[in-house]
């Protein structure tokens, strides 16, 4: 069974979702959990929940990185932060992977420095799973924010990494890979994207060319490659519009007596819908290209999201994603110019 | 009363939405309409609808640009296209503005060449209105696709143009202007965005700095400036997710008997919601920075969208948006380096 280190002090309501998610993951047998944070606090929370027979070990860390901390400063100054202790466990081979719902920049910086990058990878990339309107299908967008000002070579590496991740985690045989652009025709794109298009065409992947923003959700493509700046804007737009839609829907449905009654009758359908749109089912965003496994969860993660992230981290390790990335990047022998 | 030229052959179901939208706009007294397309067809459709006493004049154009036509080629080869004839009416002072639901690239190319750009504008920008979760509020994003690889100077001009447009069309006094980035802190952004941030700070606008994708919809900012590549990706992502949400909602609500009944009871609320999210209420995307007025509507526009675009085109002209743009750009005396 894989061992996964969980930063217990990351989420907005830490350590509750982390403690409960760890318990659920251990109960389900997803992994052995190393719960990292203030030991007294964590032991107390675990005892309260009667978790003493589960495969959960507390590893002490005296500091926590906040959302306000700058990534590089936090790394230098908070040497005993829960993020850093968790990453050290992975580096030292005591854990196979780590998950954190904390400050994304700080987690990425810490993982890149302490774990190092895989052979053949210039820049690790953060990958986000999006639900699609086709039942059970999902797409993966990368990079969603590990890098701004990406070069075409980096985007070529993102394609290789994202494709392998998708194959392993979703059990797909030949996932379709696309390049996020402002139109599907091959002459579309800005300078970087047009050059990246040529480079992605050289790879032996199921590459379908340029795709548009709408293709994130319609099931036309499985893996979508983008520069980290654009990917991050894309991610936050979709989060924003889902929030807006929920607010408007609630308003619309509570405005009259008959619509309130209608809501009560259709509540179960709504809850199913919400679950389909709930990113937490997919267990966070993996930072692809670092040694070991690093999965970053949303700050608002609940216990279910943490549990799923632990499961995905274990699958990532069992599926030997990193070995495959190194091997396939070596085979592709990408031109560095 | 303003005269607005309507390309009758643009939308996916042309000329019906155009003919009906023209009739509604003329009935409401929004403008005098010059309906451009095959005269026999248009006269027949108008007569069928008993529109003979309205201020609608048919102007003949023998050709139509299709969605498959390449913009530059269509401009050169289809010299009697409805888009080109409509633009000629504006150039020759016979109309104050034009609207088209046709091939966006072809409309932009035609407008830029035939109408020319305003003094002080290097690149016209397409502006899209987004509904916000705050009742009655809306935000404007530009550029959504007129230009890829924008320079910081262009984005500075976009800010000036977008701010004036927002003031005139939404009657706002000091609209808040933001720059679309991957975080709200001032050190965030890619190379171009970081330089643009400095330039936007120099303008005498109510500039609130970097904003994120989610701010498009939450009412925090009124005018959002972006490079045309990013703006276009942003636009298509939000269109995609609204479509997806609608599909999922429909599925969720038709899955059980009680949810079907619930849907019937809450149908009016849903329709109100759909109307709030319906871009057509805002009347299309203006191409800011060209002489005259050019408003581009979605290919799937209905009569209501066309009517609203005609109204907005007239308001644009009455509000002297272009005069204000030229004056304020001259006052700002932007550095060209």
Interface residues (C-beta under 8 A of the other chain):
Chain A: X132 X133 X145 X148 X149 X180 X181 X182 X183 X189 X190 X191 X193 X212 X213 X214 X215 X216 X217 X218 X227 X228 X229 X230 X232 X233 X234 X235 X236 X237 X238 X239 X240 X241 X242 X243 X244 X245 X247 X248 X249 X251 X252 X253 X255 X256 X258 X259 X261 X262 X263 X264 X265 X266 X267 X268 X269 X270 X272 X273 X276 X277
Chain B: X132 X133 X145 X148 X149 X180 X181 X182 X183 X189 X190 X191 X193 X212 X213 X214 X215 X216 X217 X218 X227 X228 X229 X230 X232 X233 X234 X235 X236 X237 X238 X239 X240 X241 X242 X243 X244 X245 X247 X248 X249 X251 X252 X253 X255 X256 X258 X259 X261 X262 X263 X264 X265 X266 X267 X268 X269 X270 X272 X273 X276 X277
